[in-house]
C-alpha cells in the first residue's frame, strides 16, 4: 500500500495543505490570507479527507514546514501536525521552509539554469530576511540564517554563477541588486513542494522526535507587516 501522507504548510503568508498517496496528489487546499491561517487548517484537513472518503486513521504520516517563517503561522502548523500525530499515533516529518521554497524554484528554473544556486528569501521586515543557499540537488551551501541585505550581499557567489532568488524577500533585494547573474523569481511554493521532500523523508524513515519537535523560528518573533 502506498503511503498516505498529510502535508501542512502555514509558515508564510500563503498557506496550503495537501494529501498524497505515493507520489500522487489526492487534493489540495490553499489560503492566501495570513490572518486566517488558524481558522483554515482544520476545515481544510477535514474537507480533504471527506473528498477522498478517508479517515484520519488511514494516514501513514503527517508532514509540516518547520520554519523559518511567520511566528504565528509556524505555531499553527506545528501544533496542528503534532496534535494529529499524538492523537493518531503517527510519525511526524518536518521540512525546512527554505528548502521547500528552493525546490519550488528549482522545479521552475532548473532546466534553464542547471548550474544555478537557489536562494529563498523570507521577508523579516525592513531589509532583513531569513535565507539559505542550496545547489541544484538541494544540498545546503549555507544553512538557514537571518541576514540584513545590502548591495554587497552574496557578491562573491553572484559574480561567478547564477543565483535564483525567490520568496517574499526577493522584491526588496531586487531593488538594491542589479547583476546579470541574479535571477529574481516570482515562483510560489505550496504544500505540493513540501510533499516531494516529505515523501523522500518517509522512504528513509527520517521522522522527527515528536516530543521535542518545535518550530524553527531563527529569531524570537516574526510576523509579516499588515497589508495596507
N, C-alpha and C positions, 0 to 999 in steps of 0.2 A: 504493500500500500504506500503510495506516495505521501510524503509528509504534508500535513495541513498546518499552515503557519499564519498567524495573525500579525500584521505589521502596523505599528503605531508611530506616527511622526507629528509631533506638535512643537518641535524645537524652534521653529521660526514663524514668521507671520502667516505662512501658507501651510496649513495643516492637512494631513491626509492619512487615511487608513486603508489598507488593502488586505485581502485574503488570498492566499495562494495554495495550490496543491501541486506539489512538484514545482516545476518552473512555469506553471500556468496561473495567470491571474484570474480568480473567480469573480472579483468585483472590487471596486474602489470607491471611496467617498472622499471629498475634498472640502475644505473650508478656508476661504481667503481672509476671513475676519478674525484677526488675532484675539480680539476681546471675547470671542465666542468659543475659544478652544475648549474650555472646561465643559461647556454645555454640548459640544459637538461629539466628543469621544464616545460616550456610552450609547447614545442613539445610533451612531454610525455603525458601531460594532454589532448592535442588535439587528439593524437592517441588513447588514452583510450576511449574517448567519441565517436570518429568516429567508432571504432571497435564495440561498443555496440549500435550504431545508436541512440545516445542520445545527447541531447542538454544540455549545462551547466545550463540552467534554470530549468532542471529537478532535480538538486541536492537539497537535503534537508539540507545539512550542509557540511562544509569543516573543516578537522582536520589537525593539524600541530604539529610536535615536537617543543616545545618552547625553548629547551635548557636544560642544557648547551651543549656546543659543539663548533664547528668552528664558529668564529665571522662572516665570510663571508657567510658560509652555513646557519646560522641562519637568517641572514638578507634576504637571497634569499627566503627561505621558508616562513618566516613570511610575507614578502612583497607580495609574490605571493598569499598566503592564504587570507590576509586582502584585497588585491585588488579585488579578486574574490568575497569575501563576500560583500564588498561595492557595487560593480557593480551589483551583483545579488540579493542583499538584503537577504542574507542567514546567519545563525548563524555560529560562529567560535568556534571550540573546540581546546583547547591547552592541550597538554600532556607532562609531563617531559620526556626528552630523556632518563634519567637514569631509570625511571620506565618502559619505553618501553624495554630497554636493560635487565632489571631484569626479565620482563615477558618472553622474549626470552629464557633466561637461565632457568627459572622455568619450562617452557614447555619441555625443553630438559632433565632436570635433576631431576625434582620434584618427579617422580615416584621412582627413585632410592634413593633419599635423601629427604624424606618427611619432615624432621625437619630442613632442611638447611636454612641458611640465604643467601641472594643474594646481592652481592656487585659489581655493574657495575663500571668500571673504564675507564674514557676517558683521553687519554694521553694529558697532557698540558705542555709538554716539560720537559726536564731533569727528575727529579724524582717526579714532581708534577702531580697530577691527579684531575679531577672532579669526585666526588664519592658520594654515598649514600648507605644506608643499608635498605633492605626490608626483611620481613619474607615471609613464604611460601604463604601467602594470599596477598602479595604485599602491606601490610601495612608498612608504614615507621618506621624503628627503629632509623635511623639517617637521617636527612634532607640533601639535596644536599650541598656540600661544596668543597672548594679547599683544597687539602692536599698534603704535602710533604711525600712521602713514605720512610720508612726505615724498618729494620727487626723487629722492635717492633710494627709496625702499626697493629691495630686490635688484639693485643696479647691476651687481656682478653677474647675476643669473640672466637677466633680461638682455644684457649686452651680448650674450653668447648663444641664446636659444629662445624659442618662442615659449611664452608663458600664457596660459589661458586663465584669465581672472574671471570669476563668476560670483554670484551671490549678491546680497543686499549691500555689501560694502564696495562692490565694483564700480558703481557710478561715481562715487566721490573720489576714488583713486584715479579713475579716468580723467577727472578734472585737473589732476596735478601731474599725471604721467603721459607724456607724448613720445612713444617709442615704437618703431616698426615691428619689434618683436613682441609687443604687448597686445594680446587679443582679449577684448572685453566681451564676454558672452552674457546674453540675457536668458540663458537656459534656466529653467525652474526644476529643481529636484522635487521628487514626491516619494510616496511610500513604495512605488514600484521599483525605484532605485535601491531603497532600503532592502527590499525583498531579495534582490540579486545577491547582495552581500550576506544577508541573513541565511539564505538557503545554503550558501557556501559554508557559513559557520555551522549550520545544523549538520551538514555532511561530515564535518570534522568533530562534531560534538563539542564545539567551542562555546560552552554555556557560561553565563555569568553566575557568580555566587549570589543566590537570591537574597540571603540575609544581609549582605554587605553592598549590594548594587545601589548606586545613588547617581543622581545627575552629575555630569561633569561640567561645572559652571565656568571654570577658568578664573572667574572673578566672583566677588561676593554677590553682586547683583547686576543684572542687565535686563532692561525692558525697552523695547523699541519705542521711540518717541511717538506721541499721539499724532495721528494724521489731522491736518487742518481741513 
